[in-house]
Amino acid sequence: MGDKGWKKFERRCCRDMGVERQAITGERDGADNAPHPMFCFQFKCRAMLPSWLWEWLTGICATADRANKIGVLVLKVPRMRDDDALVILKWRDWVALHGEQKTEHVEC
């Protein structure tokens, strides 16, 4: 069976972070196995994401680019605790900030 697109995406992301993707075994409660020393990841490759998300992210990234900064989109719903809000940024910016670590790898 050929390699699925989502699996290729997971593999590329893992390599960006300096780790190798490990097979899914069902014991990690939804975490993709990218044995990183600091993060547990859940990678999703979806056919569709909301267009408003891309519009907002594109807008803040354009503003940030002009100032030589990284654009970050923070989302929450009414009555959600602020510290539970979601942070969204471009993968290349995430990798630039948190990429390959030269430390011991720990299982999620």
trRosetta pair geometry for C-beta under 8 A, 3 or more apart (Angstrom, degrees):
i j d omega theta_ij theta_ji phi_ij phi_ji
3 7 5.5 -123 -174 82 84 122
3 8 5.6 94 137 -59 118 96
4 7 4.5 89 63 6 88 106
4 8 7.1 -152 94 -6 46 85
5 8 5.6 -55 -150 35 34 112
5 9 6.4 37 152 -21 66 104
5 45 6.1 -141 123 123 95 152
6 9 5.5 -50 -150 34 34 116
6 10 6.5 37 151 -19 65 102
6 43 7.6 150 -175 116 84 103
6 44 7.8 -29 -141 -155 113 35
6 45 4.3 -164 -109 43 75 120
7 10 5.6 -47 -149 34 35 113
7 11 6.3 38 151 -21 64 105
7 21 7.6 147 -170 137 74 161
8 11 5.6 -54 -148 36 31 114
8 12 6.4 32 154 -19 66 104
9 12 5.9 -54 -148 35 30 109
9 13 6.4 27 155 -16 64 108
9 43 6.2 178 119 158 101 129
9 45 4.3 136 22 -63 165 135
10 13 5.9 -60 -149 39 29 110
10 14 6.2 31 155 -21 65 107
10 21 5.1 91 129 -113 100 142
10 32 5.7 -139 -140 -168 123 146
10 34 7.5 -147 -177 -61 88 111
10 43 4.7 161 -101 69 79 150
10 45 7.9 -104 -38 -20 75 115
11 14 5.8 -53 -147 34 29 112
11 15 6.5 27 155 -16 63 106
11 20 7.9 -1 -143 -159 76 61
11 21 4.7 -87 -98 3 62 138
12 15 5.8 -58 -151 38 31 110
12 16 6.5 37 150 -25 65 103
13 16 5.5 -49 -151 29 34 116
13 17 6.7 19 154 -7 64 107
13 34 7.2 -69 109 -91 95 153
13 41 7.1 -178 131 167 129 160
13 43 5.4 168 46 -104 158 140
13 91 7.1 -91 -115 -153 98 134
14 17 6.0 -69 -156 45 32 102
14 19 5.0 -85 -175 86 88 82
14 20 5.9 72 138 -153 130 14
14 21 4.3 -170 -3 -55 161 77
14 34 4.4 -150 -112 -121 95 109
14 41 7.9 -158 -85 49 75 151
15 18 7.4 55 -171 -71 35 18
15 19 7.5 -121 -83 64 28 42
15 20 7.2 35 -79 -98 72 54
16 91 7.3 31 128 163 170 109
16 95 4.8 -70 167 -112 115 133
16 99 6.3 -91 159 -130 73 94
16 100 7.6 -134 153 -49 36 84
17 34 6.2 60 67 165 140 131
17 36 5.6 -40 148 -97 132 128
17 39 7.5 -93 -155 56 149 127
17 41 7.8 -169 -6 -42 165 145
17 95 7.0 -117 -74 -117 64 85
17 98 7.4 -9 -124 120 95 88
17 99 6.2 -142 -115 -151 45 49
17 100 6.2 144 172 -80 27 52
17 101 7.6 -3 175 1 76 87
18 36 7.8 100 67 -116 86 89
18 99 6.7 101 -24 160 105 71
18 100 2.8 112 -57 -131 123 84
18 101 5.8 -168 62 30 146 53
18 102 7.8 -93 -176 -66 160 49
19 34 5.0 117 87 -177 134 77
19 35 5.5 -175 -157 61 136 64
19 36 5.3 -112 -24 -74 148 72
19 105 6.2 122 -112 -118 113 134
20 35 7.9 -2 55 33 64 98
21 32 7.3 -41 -136 164 96 107
21 33 6.7 100 -166 84 57 78
21 34 6.2 -33 -100 -89 60 78
22 33 3.9 -68 63 116 100 129
22 34 7.6 -178 14 -79 84 31
22 35 6.6 47 -10 -23 130 103
23 33 7.2 -2 63 48 27 140
24 28 7.8 -108 -143 29 70 117
24 32 7.5 -57 -88 -130 96 63
24 33 6.8 -179 -91 2 49 110
25 28 7.2 89 56 -13 87 95
25 33 7.6 50 8 -41 94 145
28 31 4.1 -98 151 57 115 93
28 32 7.7 174 100 -48 147 5
28 33 6.1 -173 -36 -70 163 87
28 40 7.8 -170 180 -160 116 122
28 108 5.6 53 -148 96 120 113
30 42 6.0 -1 147 -107 93 124
31 40 4.5 -41 -140 174 135 113
31 41 6.8 101 -163 63 80 39
31 42 6.1 -90 -119 -70 45 82
31 108 4.6 -133 131 137 151 150
32 41 5.2 -43 57 95 104 88
32 42 5.8 139 -6 -116 94 36
32 43 5.1 -13 -5 16 162 92
33 107 7.8 -19 -145 -148 98 81
33 108 6.5 -147 -118 29 60 117
34 39 7.6 -10 91 96 112 95
34 40 7.8 146 56 -145 84 40
34 41 4.9 9 34 31 129 124
34 43 7.9 83 -28 -25 132 118
34 108 7.7 52 54 -29 55 127
35 105 4.3 68 129 167 105 120
35 106 6.6 -171 -174 77 87 27
35 107 5.4 -38 -121 -96 106 49
35 108 6.9 -133 -106 -15 55 79
36 39 4.7 -8 90 55 139 79
36 40 7.4 -165 50 -74 102 34
36 41 7.1 71 8 -19 133 105
36 101 7.0 100 -162 23 85 126
36 105 6.7 -59 -111 -136 15 88
36 106 7.7 -26 96 51 33 73
36 108 7.9 32 38 -60 74 98
37 101 5.4 -107 30 98 121 152
37 103 4.6 0 -46 90 170 117
37 104 6.3 105 -98 80 119 52
37 105 5.8 -107 -60 -113 77 39
37 106 5.4 84 -124 10 53 96
38 98 7.4 -116 75 -163 139 115
38 101 6.9 130 -2 -49 109 160
39 98 7.3 69 -28 158 138 139
40 108 3.9 106 -114 -129 109 125
46 49 5.8 109 78 -58 125 82
49 53 5.7 -72 146 59 106 139
49 54 6.9 116 95 -42 108 100
50 53 4.6 97 76 -7 92 104
50 54 7.6 -169 100 -2 56 81
51 54 5.7 -56 -157 37 44 109
51 55 6.3 45 147 -23 72 105
52 55 5.4 -52 -145 36 37 115
52 56 6.2 33 158 -16 69 105
53 56 6.1 -59 -150 39 27 106
53 57 6.2 20 156 -13 64 112
53 73 7.5 129 -161 124 71 162
53 88 7.1 -71 -167 146 105 171
54 57 5.8 -58 -140 43 29 108
54 58 5.9 32 159 -22 66 109
55 58 5.9 -55 -144 36 24 111
55 59 6.4 27 156 -21 60 108
56 59 5.7 -55 -150 34 29 114
56 60 6.6 17 160 -9 65 105
56 73 5.4 98 125 -127 109 134
57 60 6.3 -59 -145 41 30 100
57 61 6.0 28 157 -18 66 113
57 71 6.8 121 -168 124 61 126
57 73 4.9 -76 -90 -27 74 142
57 88 6.1 -79 -92 120 118 118
57 89 7.8 164 -143 -121 108 31
57 90 7.3 130 174 -58 121 80
58 61 5.8 -61 -143 41 26 111
58 62 6.3 30 157 -23 64 106
59 62 5.9 -56 -150 31 27 109
59 63 6.6 22 155 -13 62 106
60 63 5.6 -53 -149 39 37 112
60 64 6.0 37 152 -20 68 109
60 71 4.0 139 121 -162 86 112
60 72 6.8 -90 138 53 141 31
60 73 5.6 167 31 -72 148 81
61 64 5.5 -54 -142 41 32 113
61 65 6.1 41 156 -28 65 103
61 71 3.5 -126 -85 28 51 153
61 90 6.5 65 -106 -28 138 122
62 65 5.7 -47 -145 29 29 114
62 66 6.9 31 155 -20 59 102
62 71 7.5 42 15 -69 38 149
63 66 6.1 -56 -160 30 31 111
63 67 7.0 6 152 2 63 110
63 71 6.7 109 59 -100 81 112
64 67 6.0 -74 -154 49 35 98
64 69 4.2 -103 -161 84 85 87
64 70 5.7 -35 172 119 144 9
64 71 3.6 -154 8 -60 142 77
64 72 7.8 103 -75 -3 151 61
65 68 7.4 29 -171 -79 34 31
65 69 7.7 -104 -55 52 19 58
65 71 7.3 -30 -29 -31 74 112
70 89 6.3 26 162 -155 108 137
70 90 8.0 -134 -159 38 91 95
70 93 4.5 127 -145 -154 118 132
70 96 7.6 -166 -92 73 132 129
70 97 7.3 3 -74 -51 172 122
71 89 6.6 160 93 -131 61 87
71 90 7.3 58 64 -7 96 102
71 93 7.5 -142 48 -56 63 166
72 87 6.1 -21 -172 -163 109 94
72 88 7.3 141 -166 73 58 46
72 89 4.9 -35 -108 -77 69 110
73 87 7.5 140 79 -162 51 44
73 88 4.3 -25 68 66 102 101
73 89 7.0 168 20 -73 74 54
74 85 5.2 40 178 141 95 133
74 86 7.0 162 -155 82 50 49
74 87 5.6 -16 -102 -102 76 65
74 88 7.6 -176 -77 21 29 74
75 85 6.2 167 80 -170 36 89
75 86 4.6 -15 60 58 93 102
75 88 6.7 26 -2 -3 111 116
76 80 4.4 -150 -176 76 104 130
76 82 6.8 -89 -45 -119 170 44
76 84 6.9 102 -122 88 114 76
76 85 3.8 -68 -58 -107 112 91
76 86 7.0 164 -71 13 60 71
77 80 4.8 92 58 -21 71 124
80 84 5.4 -118 172 80 99 115
80 85 6.7 120 115 -77 123 66
81 84 4.5 80 67 5 92 108
81 85 8.0 -124 100 -29 55 71
82 85 5.8 -21 -167 -19 46 115
89 93 4.8 -88 152 79 118 130
89 94 5.8 145 86 -54 108 87
90 93 4.6 89 66 5 86 104
90 94 7.1 -151 97 -7 44 85
91 94 5.4 -53 -149 35 37 115
91 95 6.2 35 155 -18 70 104
92 95 5.8 -52 -146 38 31 111
92 96 6.3 36 152 -23 63 105
93 96 5.5 -50 -147 34 33 114
93 97 6.4 25 156 -12 65 108
94 97 6.0 -67 -153 43 28 105
94 98 5.9 -38 173 38 68 108
95 98 6.9 -83 -122 64 21 66
95 99 4.3 51 -178 -82 69 100
96 99 6.5 25 -79 -25 13 115
98 101 8.0 -24 177 -54 65 101
